[in-house]
Amino acid sequence: MKIAFIVAAAFLASAATAADAPATGGGATPAAAPKEKKICHTYPPETGSNMSRRVCKTATQWAQEEQDEGMTLRKFHDATSQLSANPH
């Protein structure tokens, strides 16, 4: 009877210790990346509307959009300069 009690107590103690310890999965858990701060821009109302528009994105997203927009403007500029250079 004493042996069963000792075994049960040891089992409960080991289970409690395992529950208190964080599960590492064989290695250290990677630290959570810090969330980027959102930057919001408020745009004036479009024609025919009284509602302004507010857009919130991270600095990375704003930079990517600016880069994409710059590429679009360069393509437009290149296309119009080719048209003016070769009038038909």
C-alpha positions in Angstrom: 0.0 0.0 0.0 2.8 2.4 0.9 4.5 1.6 -2.5 1.4 2.4 -4.4 1.1 5.7 -2.5 4.7 6.6 -3.2 4.4 5.8 -6.9 1.2 7.8 -7.2 2.8 10.8 -5.3 5.9 10.6 -7.6 3.7 10.5 -10.7 1.7 13.5 -9.6 4.8 15.4 -8.7 6.4 14.7 -12.1 3.1 15.7 -13.9 2.9 19.0 -12.0 6.6 19.8 -12.8 6.0 19.0 -16.5 2.9 21.2 -16.6 4.8 24.2 -15.1 7.7 23.9 -17.5 7.2 25.5 -20.9 7.1 23.1 -23.9 10.2 23.8 -25.9 9.7 21.2 -28.6 13.4 20.1 -28.5 14.7 23.6 -29.0 14.2 27.2 -27.9 11.1 28.8 -29.2 11.8 31.8 -31.5 10.9 35.2 -30.0 7.8 36.7 -31.5 8.7 39.4 -34.0 7.6 42.9 -32.8 4.6 44.2 -34.6 5.2 47.1 -36.9 3.6 50.4 -36.1 0.8 51.4 -38.4 1.0 54.7 -40.2 -2.3 56.3 -41.3 -2.9 58.8 -44.1 -6.1 60.7 -44.6 -7.0 61.5 -48.2 -9.4 64.2 -49.2 -12.8 63.2 -50.5 -13.0 62.1 -54.1 -15.1 64.1 -56.6 -18.8 63.7 -55.8 -18.2 62.5 -52.2 -18.2 64.1 -48.8 -16.3 61.3 -47.1 -12.6 61.4 -46.7 -10.6 58.2 -46.9 -8.2 56.9 -44.2 -5.7 54.3 -45.1 -3.4 52.6 -42.5 -0.4 50.5 -43.4 3.0 49.6 -42.0 6.1 51.6 -43.1 7.2 48.5 -45.1 3.8 48.5 -46.9 3.9 52.2 -47.7 7.5 51.9 -49.1 6.4 48.9 -51.3 3.4 50.9 -52.6 5.6 53.9 -53.3 8.1 51.7 -55.2 5.3 50.1 -57.2 3.8 53.4 -58.0 7.2 54.8 -59.1 7.5 51.8 -61.5 4.1 52.5 -62.9 4.9 56.2 -63.5 8.3 55.3 -65.1 6.5 52.9 -67.5 4.0 55.6 -68.4 6.7 58.2 -68.9 8.7 55.8 -71.1 5.7 55.0 -73.2 4.7 58.7 -73.7 8.3 59.6 -74.5 8.4 56.9 -77.2 5.2 58.2 -78.7 6.5 61.8 -78.9 9.8 60.6 -80.4 8.0 58.7 -83.2 5.0 60.8 -84.3 2.9 59.0 -87.0 
